[in-house]
Amino acid sequence: MAEIVITPNGSDALDAGLMVDDAGRRFVVLTFREPGHDPVLVTFNVPMFEQYADYLARAAAFARDERNWRAPPAAD
């Protein structure tokens, strides 16, 4: 599989929606947009999305702590 790197920016760069497929399964759909590129859709079943949201909350808390952004001292 090819690696895809996106850097969404702007007020409409990220959208979330809900979808039900023909079999009645429920999904959360994230849409990432970059100017000049096709949107990237990522779908999650609900339990997986709940785990992902928990992970993002922990990552956000980690990112808010300035100490986590310091580079480690150089090794001698």
N, C-alpha and C positions, 0 to 999 in steps of 0.2 A: 504494500500500500504506500502511496506517495504521502510525504509529509506536507501538511498544509499549515501555514502560519498566517494568522490574520491579526490585524491590529484595529479593532473597531474604534471609531471615534465619532463624535457628534451626537446630537440629541436623539437621532433615530438609529443609532448604531446597534442597539440590542433590543430585541422584543421577545416576549414570552407569550405563549398561547397554549390552549388545551385542544386535544384532538381525540376523537373516538374513531377507531377503524371499523371496517365492515363487520368484524367479529365481535364488536362491543368492547374491545380492549381500550384502555385509557392511556394517553400519553401526554407528556409535557413537551412542547416544541420550543426550542430556543432558536432565534434567527439572529445571526451576526451579519452586519452589513459594513462594507468598506466602499468608499467612493470609487467608482470605476470598475468594480468587480461584482460578480454574481453573489447573491446572498449565500451564506453557509447555514444549513439547517442541521440541528442536532436534536434527536428525539430520545426521550427517556421514558421508561415505564414509571409509574408513580413511585413505587418503593425505591427504585434506583435514583430518581430525582430527589427524593427526600434525603437519601444518603449524600448525594452530591451537594445539596443545599447546606447540610450540616458541615460538610467538608469546607465549603466556601466560607461559611461563618467562622470556622476556626482559622482558615487562612487569612481572612480579613482582620481578625483580632491580632494575629501574628504580625501582619503588615503594619498595623497601627503603632506597634511598639518600635520606636526608633532604634533601640538597641539591636534589633534583628537585621538592620540594614548596614551595620558596620562590617567591614572586611576583617577577617581574622588577621592577627599579626603575622608578618612574614617569618618563615622558618629560617633558622640560622644554618 
